[in-house]
């Protein structure tokens, strides 16, 4: 526990100033975190070294593409199809299908696209002004999204220990309970909405509903990455952060939350 607390304090001291600064420092740190997160996924499967290097390069390109290509949204389709063709062609010409077959090909493609686009969202929600909540800054918007993640996860754990009797999805995460999830959803909705009120945001029913949905997405993010660890028989993605595990162990929920938030911004 002591190691976990010390690590949390150090992470806060390092990350908070970068979050406040935004801009280039935030983009650089977000990109580094993305590459570390992709490393944590790719190390779970034995794939050719060349394919890992290609995946790191393409992941980084996805993240910074908005700053290189003006109309990247229309370019997404061609990028994804191009990546699919590239990964597939290399699989076919590869002489050792035992090391790189179609399953690993799809694993690499999915991992690269998922990490690339999710961390792209993680960065853009801080640096792209059009993605902020109306009338408040990108910084407050990111803090609101982090608060959803922190309160949902924390109160799910707290309520689960106090009232938990019924397992949620034991095959994926045996310690999570229905009661804990309900508690996490309630507090994960109330506290972020209160934060928005404090910073001067005009609250509406739609905002409360969006926040409620994001708390549910938060839980699914945690469960999704837990299912990957469960499948591969590991407790943590890495030991990069003492007492916490790896990058994906810490950012699993927020990656889902920011991605869902951006979808909401664009369709609602």
Secondary structure, 3 states (H helix, E strand, C coil): CHHHHHHHHHHHHHHHHHHHHCHHHHHHHHHHHHHHHHHHHHCCCCCCHHHHHHHHHHHHHHHHHHHCCCCHHHHHHHHHHHHHHHHHHHHHHCCCCCCCCHHHHHHHHHHHHHHHHHHHHHHHHHHCHHHCCCCCCHHHHHHHHHHHHHHHHHHHHHHHHHHCCCEEECCCEEEEEHHHHHHHHHHHHHHHHHHHHHCCCCCCHHHHHHHHHHHHHHHHHHHHHHHHHHHHCCCCCCCCECCCECHHHHHHHHHHHHHHHHHHHHHC
